[in-house]
């Protein structure tokens, strides 16, 4: 059986601090260099009562306050996922 790691930390924290170097996947160093870091990102996980929600409600919604500002402008984008 293989060992797996589930981490809520960033890839840089997970591979850089939490997983021992000897146990890193072969591509870990490449991934750490290739994946761009963003200035800021926040996840807010909420549980809601789904009663009354439409059965055909889409599961992913993207709200952009200003397309002129771009997706990396502070407080400009909200991504909503309803699994």
C-alpha positions in Angstrom: 0.0 0.0 0.0 1.1 3.6 -0.7 1.2 6.3 1.9 -0.8 9.5 1.1 -0.7 13.0 2.5 -3.8 15.1 2.8 -2.9 18.7 3.7 -4.8 21.9 4.0 -1.5 23.8 4.0 -0.1 25.3 0.8 2.1 23.2 -1.5 5.1 25.2 -0.3 4.4 24.6 3.4 3.5 20.9 2.8 6.5 20.0 0.7 8.8 22.5 2.2 8.1 21.9 5.9 5.7 19.1 6.7 6.8 16.2 4.5 10.4 14.9 5.2 12.7 15.5 2.2 13.4 11.8 1.8 9.7 11.1 1.3 8.9 13.9 -1.2 7.5 12.8 -4.6 10.0 12.9 -7.4 8.4 16.0 -9.0 8.1 18.0 -5.7 11.1 20.4 -6.5 9.7 21.1 -10.0 6.3 21.8 -8.7 7.6 24.2 -6.0 9.4 26.1 -8.7 6.6 26.0 -11.4 3.5 26.8 -9.5 3.1 30.6 -9.2 2.5 32.1 -5.8 -0.4 34.6 -5.5 -0.3 37.6 -3.3 -3.3 36.5 -1.3 -6.0 34.0 -1.2 -8.7 33.2 1.4 -10.9 30.1 1.7 -14.1 30.4 3.8 -15.9 27.1 4.2 -19.5 27.4 5.3 -22.2 24.9 6.0 -25.7 26.0 5.1 -29.1 24.4 5.2 -29.9 23.5 1.6 -33.7 23.5 2.2 -35.4 25.6 -0.5 -32.4 25.6 -2.9 -33.2 24.8 -6.4 -32.4 21.1 -7.3 -30.7 22.3 -10.6 -28.6 25.0 -8.9 -25.2 25.0 -10.5 -22.3 23.9 -8.3 -19.8 26.6 -9.3 -20.3 30.3 -9.4 -17.8 33.1 -10.0 -18.5 36.6 -8.9 -16.2 39.3 -10.3 -16.8 42.8 -9.0 -14.8 44.5 -11.7 -13.4 42.8 -14.9 -11.3 45.9 -15.4 -9.4 45.2 -12.2 -8.6 41.6 -13.0 -8.9 38.6 -10.9 -5.8 39.5 -8.8 -7.2 42.8 -7.6 -7.8 42.9 -3.8 -11.3 41.7 -2.8 -12.5 41.5 -6.5 -13.4 37.8 -7.0 -15.5 35.4 -5.1 -15.6 31.7 -6.2 -18.6 29.8 -4.8 -18.7 26.0 -4.9 -21.8 24.1 -3.8 -20.9 20.4 -3.9 
